Amino acid sequence: MIARGRRFARSAFARRISVAVVRRALSLSLLLVACAPPPRMYEVLDVTPRDASRADAPDARVLTCNGVPCVDDDPCTIEECVDRVRCTHTVAPTLCRCAPGCVDRAQGAADDAGPWSLDASSEAGSPIVATDAGGLTVALELEDEDYLWVPNTNESTLSKWDARTRTEIARYRVGIAAGECAGRCCWVNNCNMPSRTVVDGRGDAYVASRGFMMQGTVSKIAARRRDCVDRNGNGMIDTSTGAANVLPFNEDECVLWTVDVGPVGAVLRSLAIDRGNEDNPNGTPWVGACESIAGVDNAGLFQLDPRTGAVLRTVDFDRCAYGAVVTPDGTLWQHSHSRGLTPVNPYSGIVGTFVPLPTTFARGGCVTSYGVTADMQGRLWLSGSACADVLGYDPRVRAWTRVELRSRGATSAGLGITVDSTGRVWVPAAGSPPRVFSWDADAFVRGATIAARDVSVIDLTSAGAGWTPSAVGMDRGGALWVASYTLPSPLVRVDPTTAAIERFDGPNRVYTYTDFTGGVRRLLLGSATHNEVIDTQCAAPQYAELRWRAETPPGTSLSFSMRVANTESALATAPVVAVATVPSDLAPADLTARLRAEGIENPGRFARISIAFTPSSAPVGRPTLESLELSWRCPMGPG
């Protein structure tokens, strides 16, 4: 009951019971609020049903003050009855549009570890940790690591470079011994041919060895020595310490596994890491084949277990999977060389509608598309390779744009393509000299070409001549790295702000154009993700709002997304709904509007809130989530 004389609606919504859990110091709770029909109020207030024809009639009420109706489109704005004769109103204190007298119910996290469900994700290797004050943040070690994973296609190895010290600190044999390549690049039969390289949320690397006319493989390499495995039991980790110290196949204990993927001759050309789930919070790798096998156009897509490399799922795919990227909404986009794009739901395995390359742009008869990346708004960008242009596609409006580079001195638009934290798209181009071009992703123009004046160019003359850019990626500090698949294969560091160039030798013909630094995945999906699953205890709840308290130092961010389903197990395949990004979005987020915009009118009993953490490294900064609050309304009362 509500004490006589207190404000009615404000006490009903703003009065929340916070469950405090002691974890070192005071711990901030995950506050979960459910609204339900009220009991009869004290003597000066009464409630009567509204028009029974309304959809919300079972819970809607009209407040009366001494028999006089308090008329308001939203009863949640009615404050109190003054002198028993006059109703007063206020701004609605919450988006939970329930009747006056909603019952407040608060609860902390479900497990015994405290208000956050940290146990399961910690066991799976999540870098999310609790703060002394009870919030969540990213482990310090995540910011201290900044690696480039450079495939040496002219040999069956993958190099680990420290981006901060600009040195190669390890080199690993990858693929299988029977397919070792020595001085052969880049499309030789019966050779491993390592190429596509990606990085998961923990910082571990995966490389796909394409395997022309032989068995293709995927290898996983641990970023941290403590994650390596002492397989020979000698009490130490036997691993490479540099380019001159490369261990034999299967003897480097930081190469966690190498697995065969697909049939012989499938040619593995697509590799990306999805957003992940509770079991695999750092994401799961997806590898795609390109060659025709047994009468079909493509051998398929394969989702791998990040712990063992075992195939979790095989998805039929009717075209060459040449490259892949995961957009912020969690969609896995497959790019088919010079043909188009295909969305894939990585949770259900459902393949969406193929999007062919546009015919609206006159490209001088050129039809090539090659590398693929995505920006923070979920737009896809395709390098043109032989075409001196780049194509952009916005799935939200189903429109294309084009970036013309010939007038800026390009004769081709490279292989690799990437996006930085400021929203600029970068693509290297061959020529005398090689160059790197960039433009603001927001310059996207529906059905038209981005003006040449909006494209910037950095001349790479000081890096020497005779090399052809392929790989391009951003490190944590914002520096651009470019590698070459032709000899002499320099690794070139570019400072985007000063255009200063540094050249480093050591790589051996780098034929890749995937996210070999992990920078794109960190930007779009966060460095690490924490999940909270909430049981509303009622069918078809009305999710109202998400509130949070957070600290996001410059260069850091938090992103919230949501899934809803009738059962907890069904959350894994439910669509991802983007909710908010901090600091650009302010609390609260209107979940009713977000869900309806995605066509979800009757959400299920269970909700999963995913929080992606993105730290900065220059200067070092970590985002901190201090508290999280979800509100909803059970139509027939709390279950």
Secondary structure, 3 states (H helix, E strand, C coil): CCCCCCCHHHHHHHCCCCCCEECCCEECCEEEEEECCCCCCCCCEEEEECCCCCCCCCCCEEEEECCEECCCCCHHHEEEEECCCEEEECCCCCCCCCCCCCCCCCCCCCCCCCCCCCHHHHHCCCCEEECCCCCEEECHHHHHCCEEEEEECCECEEEEEECCCCEEEEEEECCCHHHCCECCCCCCCCCCCEEEEEECCCCCEEEEECCCCCCCEEEEECCCHHHCCCCCCCCCCCCCCECCECCCCCCCCCEEEEEECCCCCCCEEEEEECCCCCCCCCCCEEEEECCCECCECCCCEEEECCCCCCEEEEECCCCCCCEEEECCCCCEEEEECCCEEEEECCCCCCECCCEECCCCCCCCCCCCCCCEEECCCCCEEEECECCCEEEEEECCCCEEEEEECHHHCCCCECCCCEECCCCEEEEEECCCCCEEEEEEHHHCCCCCEECHHHCEEEECHHHCCCCCEEEEEECCCCCEEEEECCCCCCEEEECCCCCCEEEECCCCCCCCCCCCCCHHHHHHHCCEEEEEEEECCCCCCEEEEEEEEEECCCCCEEEEEEEEECCCHHHHHCCCEEEEEECCCCCCEEHHHHHHHCCCCCCCCEEEEEEEEECEECCEECCEEEEEEEEEECCCCCC
